């Protein structure tokens, strides 16, 4: 397995992408409704700078959704959240969530689906 060094980025040989992994717990019976909201705008994300957007379901927690994202940069990710359609989707999903969230920001070193 090859891991890029930080000098690759410094010399312009490789741009490090921004990664985000988040989870959310839904109210019982609302998981599929929230998943539908999360996936409703996925087709337009590539033009906003998204390299990968995956919505997953936790096998061991039936009300937990995990979202994994890779973006050209943190700025691209943040800008996507300011769009009216993103704000509408968040507003629609919030009443179906318990308020239990996790999140982690990453520097993406590489991998399948993470490239430019």
Backbone bond lengths (Angstrom), bond angles and torsions (degrees), N, CA, C in turn:
res aa  C-N    CA-C-N  psi(-1)  N-CA   C-N-CA  omega(-1)  CA-C   N-CA-C  phi
1 X - - - 1.448 - - 1.521 108.19 -
2 X 1.313 116.35 132.16 1.452 122.17 -178.66 1.523 109.76 -104.68
3 X 1.327 116.13 128.85 1.459 121.55 178.78 1.516 108.00 -115.45
4 X 1.349 118.14 125.64 1.455 119.39 -179.03 1.510 110.97 -68.28
5 X 1.300 115.44 143.02 1.459 118.96 176.85 1.519 109.24 -84.06
6 X 1.321 115.45 161.41 1.460 118.76 178.74 1.512 110.82 -67.10
7 X 1.335 117.25 -21.90 1.458 118.43 178.76 1.520 111.38 -67.88
8 X 1.348 117.97 -27.91 1.469 120.25 175.26 1.518 110.06 -57.88
9 X 1.320 116.55 -43.48 1.455 121.20 -179.45 1.521 111.09 -68.38
10 X 1.337 115.68 -41.70 1.459 120.04 -177.66 1.523 111.83 -65.23
11 X 1.336 116.54 -31.07 1.455 120.26 -177.72 1.521 112.24 -91.42
12 X 1.326 116.60 3.63 1.452 119.45 178.39 1.512 113.56 83.20
13 X 1.347 118.30 4.33 1.441 121.28 -179.20 1.523 113.01 -74.93
14 X 1.331 117.28 -24.95 1.454 119.90 -177.49 1.525 108.38 -151.94
15 X 1.308 116.08 128.76 1.454 120.70 174.60 1.516 108.55 -91.18
16 X 1.309 116.12 127.62 1.455 120.36 178.13 1.519 108.66 -83.09
17 X 1.299 116.55 127.63 1.456 122.82 179.62 1.532 109.64 -84.81
18 X 1.321 114.89 167.99 1.455 122.94 177.80 1.525 109.15 -100.19
19 X 1.298 117.05 133.06 1.452 121.30 178.07 1.516 111.17 -119.62
20 X 1.303 115.57 149.82 1.464 121.62 178.62 1.527 108.44 -141.93
21 X 1.313 115.48 130.37 1.459 121.39 174.08 1.518 106.92 -124.40
22 X 1.307 116.09 123.83 1.453 120.18 179.85 1.513 110.67 -135.44
23 X 1.321 115.21 151.50 1.459 119.33 173.78 1.519 108.88 -128.95
24 X 1.313 114.75 155.25 1.462 121.20 178.44 1.505 108.64 -145.29
25 X 1.319 115.62 146.67 1.460 120.67 177.14 1.526 107.77 -106.60
26 X 1.332 114.67 132.89 1.464 120.13 -179.61 1.528 110.38 -97.46
27 X 1.302 114.75 162.13 1.458 120.22 169.82 1.524 107.04 -62.64
28 X 1.354 118.76 148.49 1.470 120.13 179.14 1.533 111.43 -52.55
29 X 1.333 114.79 132.51 1.460 121.13 178.09 1.518 115.13 81.79
30 X 1.327 118.70 0.18 1.475 121.54 -177.02 1.528 113.28 -106.11
31 X 1.324 117.46 -0.47 1.465 120.28 -176.00 1.526 112.42 -56.72
32 X 1.314 117.90 -48.77 1.462 120.06 -176.10 1.527 111.96 -65.45
33 X 1.337 116.78 -33.18 1.471 120.18 176.96 1.523 110.93 -65.52
34 X 1.335 116.62 -42.29 1.470 120.50 179.03 1.527 110.15 -68.24
35 X 1.323 117.64 -40.96 1.469 120.73 177.18 1.524 110.09 -58.34
36 X 1.322 117.49 -43.39 1.470 120.89 179.10 1.525 110.87 -60.05
37 X 1.326 117.18 -40.11 1.470 120.74 177.86 1.525 109.96 -65.25
38 X 1.331 117.18 -46.10 1.469 121.31 -178.89 1.523 112.21 -61.38
39 X 1.322 116.75 -35.96 1.465 120.26 -177.97 1.525 113.48 -86.99
40 X 1.323 117.72 -13.16 1.468 120.61 -173.73 1.526 113.11 -61.78
41 X 1.310 119.42 -31.71 1.459 121.02 -178.98 1.514 113.83 -107.54
42 X 1.330 117.52 9.62 1.462 120.69 -173.94 1.523 113.49 -60.75
43 X 1.323 117.93 -34.45 1.462 120.70 -176.96 1.524 113.41 -62.17
44 X 1.317 117.43 -27.49 1.466 120.42 -177.10 1.526 113.15 -91.67
45 X 1.322 118.65 -2.84 1.463 120.75 -174.74 1.525 113.85 -69.28
46 X 1.325 117.60 -33.57 1.469 119.86 -177.40 1.529 111.20 -57.57
47 X 1.322 117.17 -42.67 1.474 119.81 -179.05 1.529 112.18 -69.05
48 X 1.325 117.41 -12.31 1.462 121.91 178.41 1.526 112.68 -94.15
49 X 1.345 116.33 -1.50 1.461 120.52 179.36 1.517 113.92 105.15
50 X 1.325 117.54 14.51 1.467 121.50 179.24 1.522 109.68 -88.93
51 X 1.320 116.93 127.78 1.464 122.28 178.62 1.524 111.63 -93.65
52 X 1.320 116.64 -30.60 1.456 120.97 -178.11 1.523 108.69 -155.43
53 X 1.330 116.51 136.65 1.470 122.47 178.81 1.522 106.96 -144.29
54 X 1.323 116.28 111.89 1.458 121.52 -175.16 1.524 108.57 -126.96
55 X 1.327 115.82 126.01 1.460 122.24 174.65 1.528 106.48 -105.07
56 X 1.337 115.44 120.80 1.453 120.61 -177.71 1.519 112.01 -120.77
57 X 1.324 114.77 157.80 1.457 122.32 179.47 1.523 108.75 -111.69
58 X 1.325 116.65 130.05 1.458 120.80 179.85 1.527 109.67 -74.31
59 X 1.330 117.79 123.14 1.465 122.14 -179.65 1.523 112.26 -63.88
60 X 1.317 116.41 -35.60 1.459 120.01 -174.17 1.532 113.56 -92.87
61 X 1.322 117.69 -5.08 1.463 122.04 179.05 1.530 107.81 -138.09
62 X 1.322 118.23 96.60 1.467 121.47 -170.73 1.532 115.07 -64.44
63 X 1.313 118.56 -13.80 1.465 120.75 179.03 1.526 112.36 -106.89
64 X 1.337 117.28 14.56 1.463 121.18 -177.56 1.526 111.12 -110.15
65 X 1.325 115.22 132.71 1.467 123.83 177.65 1.528 107.43 -116.01
66 X 1.325 116.42 137.17 1.457 122.00 177.30 1.531 107.94 -119.56
67 X 1.329 115.84 128.10 1.464 121.16 179.46 1.524 108.12 -115.58
68 X 1.329 115.44 128.09 1.461 122.08 178.42 1.522 107.71 -118.41
69 X 1.337 115.71 127.01 1.459 120.64 -175.89 1.527 110.69 -130.89
70 X 1.319 116.23 146.10 1.461 123.17 170.55 1.520 106.97 -129.50
71 X 1.333 115.65 127.36 1.470 123.03 -176.97 1.521 110.24 -124.78
72 X 1.313 115.84 157.07 1.464 121.01 175.23 1.531 110.52 -54.24
73 X 1.338 116.48 -38.35 1.468 121.75 -179.61 1.523 108.99 -161.17
74 X 1.313 116.29 166.72 1.466 121.21 174.87 1.522 110.25 -62.46
75 X 1.314 117.27 -35.88 1.466 121.03 177.62 1.529 111.38 -59.60
76 X 1.333 117.14 -41.66 1.468 120.66 177.61 1.529 110.34 -61.65
77 X 1.321 116.37 -44.94 1.470 121.29 179.47 1.524 110.22 -60.92
78 X 1.323 115.90 -50.98 1.470 120.39 -177.60 1.525 111.69 -61.07
79 X 1.333 116.40 -40.01 1.470 120.34 179.49 1.526 110.87 -63.46
80 X 1.335 116.99 -36.28 1.463 119.66 -179.59 1.527 111.28 -64.60
81 X 1.305 117.39 -31.53 1.468 121.46 -179.70 1.528 112.84 -75.20
82 X 1.313 116.69 -16.76 1.475 120.67 179.31 1.530 112.68 -88.53
83 X 1.321 117.95 -7.84 1.460 120.82 -179.62 1.527 110.61 -68.76
84 X 1.338 117.34 144.36 1.476 119.92 -179.60 1.525 113.26 -55.00
85 X 1.332 117.84 -40.86 1.463 119.67 -179.04 1.527 112.18 -66.51
86 X 1.336 117.38 -33.18 1.466 120.45 176.50 1.524 110.14 -68.83
87 X 1.318 116.41 -42.88 1.465 120.18 178.32 1.531 111.23 -62.55
88 X 1.326 117.11 -39.06 1.465 121.35 177.52 1.526 111.31 -65.10
89 X 1.320 116.57 -41.96 1.462 120.65 179.79 1.531 110.71 -65.09
90 X 1.312 116.46 -42.44 1.468 120.52 178.24 1.528 110.18 -62.55
91 X 1.318 116.82 -44.09 1.469 120.96 179.39 1.528 111.18 -62.38
92 X 1.330 117.13 -37.24 1.463 120.86 179.82 1.529 111.13 -70.55
93 X 1.321 117.93 -35.94 1.458 121.54 -176.66 1.528 113.09 -80.22
94 X 1.308 118.09 -33.21 1.467 121.52 -172.29 1.530 114.67 -52.31
95 X 1.334 120.85 -44.06 1.468 119.13 -179.71 1.534 113.49 -64.47
96 X 1.326 117.06 -17.25 1.464 121.00 -179.28 1.525 112.65 -94.07
97 X 1.330 117.28 1.32 1.462 122.32 -178.00 1.524 110.33 -105.74
98 X 1.334 116.04 155.00 1.466 121.10 -179.20 1.525 112.87 -86.99
99 X 1.333 117.53 -15.25 1.460 120.85 -174.65 1.518 112.61 95.89
100 X 1.336 117.00 0.30 1.464 121.29 177.04 1.527 108.57 -90.96
101 X 1.329 115.91 110.53 1.463 122.20 -177.29 1.521 109.50 -130.26
102 X 1.311 116.09 151.13 1.459 121.90 166.47 1.521 106.59 -129.46
103 X 1.316 116.32 155.12 1.464 119.35 175.04 1.513 109.88 -154.27
104 X 1.324 114.00 151.26 1.458 120.92 177.20 1.519 107.88 -148.39
105 X 1.324 116.09 130.53 1.463 122.17 175.68 1.519 108.55 -97.19
106 X 1.326 115.80 144.86 1.459 121.45 -175.89 1.521 111.55 -134.00
107 X 1.315 115.61 153.80 1.452 122.20 162.53 1.516 104.74 -97.04
108 X 1.315 117.93 121.55 1.451 122.03 -174.88 1.527 109.71 -85.85
109 X 1.321 115.16 118.24 1.461 120.85 -179.42 1.527 111.98 -85.20
110 X 1.343 117.38 -21.52 1.458 120.30 179.60 1.506 110.80 150.50
111 X 1.319 115.37 -173.35 1.453 120.81 178.00 1.522 110.67 130.06
112 X 1.309 116.51 173.60 1.445 122.58 -179.97 1.524 110.36 -70.07
113 X 1.301 117.80 125.57 1.477 121.59 -179.02 1.508 113.37 85.75
114 X 1.311 118.93 -2.98 1.457 121.46 -177.62 1.523 111.81 -98.95
115 X 1.315 117.70 -11.10 1.460 121.52 -175.11 1.509 113.10 -75.90
116 X 1.301 115.07 172.66 1.457 121.39 -177.05 1.446 114.99 -85.35
